[in-house]
Amino acid sequence: MNYPVFIFHELVLRFSDVNRGIGRYISATIDNGECLINTTTGHIKVALSMLEKQYNNPKLISKEELQQLASGFEIG
């Protein structure tokens, strides 16, 4: 599926609520069932299921899921 760009922006904003160092959205690539979201300060890997949740019903993404993913943020 081709995801609209606002999905990535929204996820980065939500991750930023957990980790202020994540920065702003730059780009995203999808490969092998995973999405790599690049930001102004690094990147974060997100499962396609998370993109689906954000697209279809963002309320299904718990604060714990956001915290867990944000902890996987890599600077650089």
N, C-alpha and C positions, 0 to 999 in steps of 0.2 A: 504494500500500500504506500502511496505517496502521502506523507503527512503534511498538513499545512504548517508553515513556519511558526505560527503562533503557538503551536503545541510545545515546541522547543523553548521558546521565550518564556512561556508560562512555567514550565518545569524548572528552568534556571532561576526564575523569580522565587519559586517555592523552595528550591534548594538554598537560595541566598538567605531565606528566613532562618535556616538552620545554621548555615556557615556563611558569614558575611564575606569571606575571602574568595568566594566562587567567581565573582565578577559578572560580566554581562555576556550574553549569548553572541557567538560569532558565526558558527556553522555546525552542521551535524552530518555524519555519514552513517549509513546502515550497512552492516555486513554480518553474515552468519548469525542472524537472529539477535543481533545486539546493535545498539546505537551508541556512537561515540559523539558526545556533545562537546564542542570546543568553546571555551569562554576566553575572556580577555586575560585570565590568569592561569588557565590550565585546561583540564578536560575531565569528563566524568562519563563512565559507561552506564548505560541504562538498557534494561531488557525491553524488547518490543512490547511485552505485556504491559509494562508501565506506560508506554506511549499510548497504547490502546485505552488504558484506564483514563489517562489525562484527556484523551480525545472524546471518549464516550461518556465518562462520568468521573470527573476529578475527585469527587467526594469519596470515591472508593480507595483512594491512596491515603493511607494512615500517616500520621505524624511520625510514627516509628519507622515506616518504610522510607520516608523522606530523610530521616536522620541516618538510617543505615546507608542509603545511597550517597548522601552528602559526605559521609565519612570515607567513602571510596574516591573522593575527589583527589586528583593528582595535579600538583602545581607544575607549571612548565609547559 
